[in-house]
Amino acid sequence: MNSPTRTVRVLTVEDDEAIRILVALTLSEAGFEVREAADGPSGVETARSWRPDVVVLDVNLPGFDGLETCRRIHAFSQSYVLMLSARSDEVDKLVGLATGADDYLTKPFSPRELAARVQALVRRSRPTYPAPPAPYAPYGTGTAAGAAGTPAGTAHVVGGLLVDVSRREARLDGTVLELTRTEFDLLLALAERPRHVVTRALLRERVWGDDLLADDHAVDVHVSNLRRKLRAVGAGGLLRTVRGVGYRLDPPATR
């Protein structure tokens, strides 16, 4: 759970009243605190004022659609987003993930699967991560110069990139990267193992866990978004693709 002091909050944004009630009832029975919105604008405002942990978001919404709603929510929130859509083709799935959605479920769906997907997202919301395996520990773990107040062992330094675990913040030469939760989790998994290839399978296990049905396409889309944000601050070459295997963070000194 996100916090031991309160129930996890889930906002469902869906214009079809029957589906909205089904989602709300399913998640309430699963132990979540649920609020509802029927269109994009009210979904954004509810997310802004209520600060949900997870947003279950339909693609087709009045006001503005689910993709735009997702973009606007991510402008001020790190809520996990589960997209719902009646369209199941791969293009729609990748477009949905490219907006920062963390998972994607097509209609019709079973209430049990919906609850399992949301529970899997919640379990990913961890403030810290276990230490990397011993062979990787000497590389990139420590406190960066100038990172005042960052205890040893809570940050990973790769070139000019600092991945601060305790603050869940990534900075390149002092510039903060605006990352979604999934992008930060991917970056952390890579930063724990600089110079080493991290396979897609390991990234799926590390970031999504065993309960979420992520595939290689989902990994690739989120990594592509992460690379785009690194490129925007002048570090696009830091994240390397190892064709057919996975990805690695490649500090400048090793190139």
Number of C-alpha atoms within 10 A of each C-alpha: 15 15 10 7 7 10 14 18 22 27 27 27 32 26 19 13 12 10 16 21 14 12 22 22 14 18 24 16 11 14 13 20 17 20 19 21 20 18 22 28 19 15 26 21 14 18 26 15 8 13 18 21 23 23 27 26 30 30 24 18 21 13 14 13 16 26 23 18 24 28 16 19 23 22 13 12 17 18 25 26 28 24 23 25 19 13 13 13 9 10 10 14 22 17 13 25 24 18 21 25 28 25 24 23 22 15 12 10 12 12 14 11 11 18 19 16 18 24 20 18 25 19 13 19 18 12 11 12 13 5 12 14 9 8 8 16 16 12 17 23 23 18 20 21 9 9 12 8 7 17 13 11 15 18 26 26 23 25 19 15 23 27 28 24 19 14 12 17 17 23 17 18 12 12 11 14 18 17 21 22 23 24 22 22 22 20 22 23 20 23 28 25 24 25 20 15 18 21 17 19 14 14 20 19 14 16 23 23 16 11 14 19 14 18 12 13 14 21 21 16 19 23 20 16 18 23 19 15 17 21 14 11 14 11 18 14 14 21 23 15 18 12 7 8 11 18 21 21 23 22 19 12 7 7 7
